[in-house]
Amino acid sequence: MSGRFEDIQPGDQLEMPAHRGARIWGGRDERDPDRVIQIGIVTDRWYDPVDAKEYVGVAILRRGGEYGKPTHKHTIRGLATNGWRPASRDWIQWAKAYDAGVEVGAVVQLKPRR
């Protein structure tokens, strides 16, 4: 198998762009369609002998750079099919720095720069 996520491992970060993960009904959305609306962290990778496929578990990043158990199960190929792409930055580090800045009352930017 040759693909975008062939060598994905637990700990890898994923992004979901707005044009793949959100639908706005009832009006035009003038915001950037490539903006990141969800961050996923690969928590597990396993082979299912019954289905004869490799799967990954993806947990959604929460405030403070925390994430829990996986909430999404995808095949390796299904990650790209469902709109995920490799992360453009270390989102866990960014979330921790953002929340630390908010705690001390520092001015923090709302939109992360790439």
Buried (B, 14 or more C-beta within 10 A) or exposed (E): EEEEBEEBEEEBBBBBBBBBBBEEEEEEEEEEEEEBBBBBBBBEBEEEEEEEEBBBBBBBBEEBBEBEEBEBEBBBBBBBEBBBBEBEBEBBEBBBBBBEEEEEEEEEEEEEEE
